[in-house]
């Protein structure tokens, strides 16, 4: 008998995607108001990098524990209370008095958001059978570009309307509480319901060691590290780059960033989900190779965009946007691949381990390295004006960080494609333990 799809699969998926949109909206707001925050609190780019890096450290560390909890307890309760927490801390971010209090509130947002992704991805794997998971993940992942797009398109307008960079944080906190109520009453699928598996076995004693013993899992983790170094560097500093390098206003810079990082994802994810599922019909290797090929093509496009001179912002949007459209294929390749090689009872933990590694070693490091490089390159500009030096510093730091990180991601995906067939077959022969 073929694997089953839950009757409420699409309704639950729509709710999870909507929450995912809010997830990325809330975490993106600081990136859209970097320059006003720097001006009010007298910060350098290094401080901005630390703000983003500290968020990801807490997000990753808390995610490990909350991922394990989601494999043992009600996933909808884990997601619901996490949503309540991050919405509250988002509101508090609009009332901070200095950099230290801003840092603390963003750490709180990180803890709340850490509860979401592991439980949500595990739930999706139980809602949809393997041959439909890339498309389901694509719909869920639409929350990423939509959240970025809305954040970058609306934050500048709200700042102008209210005359304060604090207003977007307060406005963004309200929808989260409403969505949390919907999560608490949704019907959660049974673990393994979308697959014809053997009866549950005993709980795994050392789940993290078990997961990292799978070769494909290790390569997927490496790919995630490379991706997050690039992604978090770009998400943190692209608005300031448009302002400093291309001379755009805050509103124009945020809108351009919304096009480059947001609108491209709508096309990239929908197309990627369809292509990845077709490529995976014969073997799980197919969808991973699709991701690897797209990341490979993204490298020269982003490099070409960053090599443009300061008067060609329109061409930058086109080239970098095309590159980032291809980057979005990563998600439709990797998240279903984790489900292909990990049994249902360990999937929340697997996503949490994957997230912890890529955020601690990628997302936390990328913005800090980019910020430090930016300040040091700016300091070395000698006779240049302060504005010109800061523009050069930020531009060159992104040039040194982003294309090489994407190249590392592509290489790791190619290596994962070499091992996933064997790891997938091994999982089917010996189902890993179901959690209680």
Secondary structure, DSSP 8 states (H G I E B T S, - for coil): ------TTHHHHHHHHHHHHHHHHHHHHHHHHTHHHHHHHHT--HHHHHHHHHHHHHHHHHHHHHHHHHHTTS-HHHHHHHHHHHHHHHHHHHTT--SHHHHHHHHHHHHHHHHHHHHHHHHHHHHHS-GGGHHHHHHHHHHHHHHHHHHHHHHHHHHHHHHTSTTHHHHHHHHHHHHHHHHHHHS----TTTTS---------SSHHHHHHTSHHHHHHHHHHHHHHHHHHHHHHHHHHHHHHHS---HHHHHHHHHIIIIIHHHHHHHHHHHHHHHHTTT-THHHHHHHHHHHHHHHHHHHHHHTS-TT-HHHHHHHHHHHHHHHTHHHHHHHHHHHHHS-GGGHHHHHHHHHHHHIIIIIHHHHHHHHHHHHHHHHTTTTS-HHHHHHHHHHHHHHHHHHHHHHHHHHHHHHHHHHHHHHHHHHHHS------
